[in-house]
Amino acid sequence: MPLLLLSLLLGAQLTMMPSLGSIGASGRQEMAALLDAAAVANVQTEKTSEPTGADESAFKQQLHQIDLKRWGIYNDGTHAVETTEGLNKALAWAHEEGIHAATLQPGTYLIDKNSRIDMVGDMRFELTPDVILQKETNGMEHYELLAVDYGANNVILRGGTYLGDKDTHNYEGKDNPHTWGTHESGFGIALYGVDSVTIDGVKASQFTGDGLIIGGHGTMAKDIYENNFESGSLDESGKELAAKGYIRTIEGFDLTLPIFQERKEFELANPISLPNLFDMYFYDSQNKFISKLTGKKARDIISIPEGAARLQLVFKQEGWSKAYIELWNRTVSTNVVVKNSEFSYNRRQGITVGGADGALIENNELHHIKGTAPQSGIDVEGGFGDNGNRNSDIIIRGNAFHDNAAYDVILYDGKDALVENNHMASKGLIGLAVSEPFTGAVVRGNHFDGTRIVAYHDVTLLDNKLNDSYTTLIGPRIKVNGLAVTDGIFSISASQPFGVSASNVTIDSRNKDVESGMTLSGKKVILNHITINGESKLRSFSGNSEAGSIINHLKIIGYNSKYGLSLPPAYYNYCEFEGAAGDSTGAVGISSAGLYSFNHCRFSTSSTAAASIIADHPDLQLTIMNSSFELGGDSSAISIQSAKKARIENNDIKANALAFEKTEIIRINDYWKREEAADVLNAVIRGNRISTNIAAIGISTLYAGAGAPAYDVSLNQLTKARYALKDNDTDEGNARTP
């Protein structure tokens, strides 16, 4: 990158960059490259299309009301077995008769504890709110009230109340000896590998697990064990080849099974005692070689080549003791829309997205989820790492969350989600968690109302607002552009250098009794246009992150007059620091090892402050250049107590409210440390302009300590103020106007 462009990105003129020399050539190259990557204003987040759900035009016919008497159905909350059987028969009959829209008269329909409603495809099942589908109380770990199973596509579930047995459920037993005994899989509505489903205006409540689960359908076609392996490989023509250090399958896998005729793709899963990488060889029904794929791994989705009937595998490995692998076809749910619905008072989740590609969850209310982890309004979690399903292209938009016990939204695993315009208000908890197995989340226009944001990596946050809470942003590849924080803490804990960048963040502290502001920890970051207003309970900006962060246009107005600020080492360009009045001890604290560089910054103290900047660390390297100071009371501008190197150059300092002539504007150490060993090892104070209302001490090095080296104090211009320099200082070109 040209140096001029780098300078512009830093928010400084080319002539104002001498401090960059201290980071070395490699550091400058790294900085330039990462600044290029930090442009977050034009992030593309729109998909070309969104899920539309079922085809509404196919269901325009008049609703068919199911005849309760004909099918032996009861709507008085009794006869669970008869009612469930009757409903399933009625729906199957309607489907066979070409009826595409069905309803029930008001009442309570008790659904058998050992069964469920099996929804048919190409059907709109529309219910009024006073139609209650009630799951019979039971002691099972897993159940569904209504299921839309694999093959039943193009379905609309509209209206109605779906109720579970949470409050009367027997949680003591287990479905079989191998289950966990947690009773967290009692579902209201379950979708398993279906396409084009709309859920609109339903209420799902009181389930032992989830109100709704959107899942996949998996078929294990075959598993093979160690007796199906032999030594050797296959050549480029698919012929057997003796090859030391390789093993191959003997029989291979049959690709002519019915499941592969419906969906011509597969994956290999759960390898044991085998490498995760392997080669694939495809043959037709006459055992003629078709093609080869190299370097594939478990859980890759593989399309079956035209005419392929058999699959052989080759692994780079010596032996095959205890070798095992499985062949699967997995179908996730696609084109699902969930809208205008309410999911509440369930034990585990409001909605689980456990296997979906293309789902829109919009304008729903999700609340009072409590009982067993994760206790989330929406949890996007397919368990992919545990032989589960993939999630991709999930949109969570315009929903209201409140009173959930742990989370509002979890993006646990999968890729590509848009979380937009939601109100997340489960106070004191996590509004959004983006976990390590999830990549590609865009989080835009949400209100985190007393809820936290926790994000690991690959997240873009745009134009959100947060109050009475805080963030945890870890990275890498986290970008923030537009965040309004009220009485909250914008916290970054970067795990990799420049793995987090943030722009256009405003933090307002309105309640002085709570902590508010910004904290940095971990690795260095990039910040642009951060504004912090108002007096927090403690420091409104603090950090212990590593040196090298780039901070442009940071503006802190009204910071705490007692505790001040504790800045991390960074390049600060065009920044502003203005303290609140009240106490005298609050200052801009510079107290960590490493390089601090202030370029074109403005410092303003209140009438009560004793100092603007206090710098104190034996390994500190401090540069303050081309900056201005406005001292509102009897205070110093820059007090350096210890440092490896300090450079104070070309600054304007105005102190027009001084009360004592002994006040020192720029000082190296103080009177009380005059007999201690000098601990400011190198100092340059050059070209500064200091104006005072009385003959105070403009530049003081007298008390630098025993054995203090010569400091370069030159070309400064003092108006009314005086010099108080050591005898060995370089005193050249300094001027004073009385």
Secondary structure, DSSP 8 states (H G I E B T S, - for coil): --HHHHHHHHTS-GGG-GGGGGGHHHHHHHHHHHHHHT--TT-----S-----S-GGGG-S--EE--HHHHT--SBS--HHHHHHHHHHHHHHHHHTT--EEE--SEEEEE-TT--EE--SSEEEE--TTEEEEE-----SEEEEEEE-TT--SEEEES-EEE--TTT---S--SSTTS-S---EEEEEEEES-EEEEEES-EEE--SSEEEEEE-EEEEEEEE-GGGEEE-EE-TTS-EE--TT-EEESS-EE--SHHHHHS-EEEEEEEESS-SEEEEEEE-TT--EEEEEEEEETT--EE--TT--EEEEEE--S--TT-EEEEEEEE-EEEEEEES-EEES-SSEEEEEESEEEEEEES-EEE---SSTT-EEEEE---GGGT---EEEEEEES-EEES-SSEEEEE-SEEEEEEES-EEE-TTSEEEEE-TTEEEEEEES-EEES-EEEE-SSEEEEEEEEESSBEEE--SSEEEEEEEEES-EEEEEESSTT-EEEEEEEEE---TTS--EEEEEES--EEEEEEEES--SS-SEEE---TTEEEEEEEEEEE-TTT-EEE-SEEEES-EEEE-SS-S---EEE-SSEEEEEES-EEEE-TT-SEEEEEE-TTEEEEEES-EEEE-SS-EEEEEEEBSEEEEES-EEEE-----TT-EEEEES-GGGTTSB--B--EEEES-EEEESSS-EEEE-TTS-BT----EEES-EEES-EEE--TTSEEES-EEE-
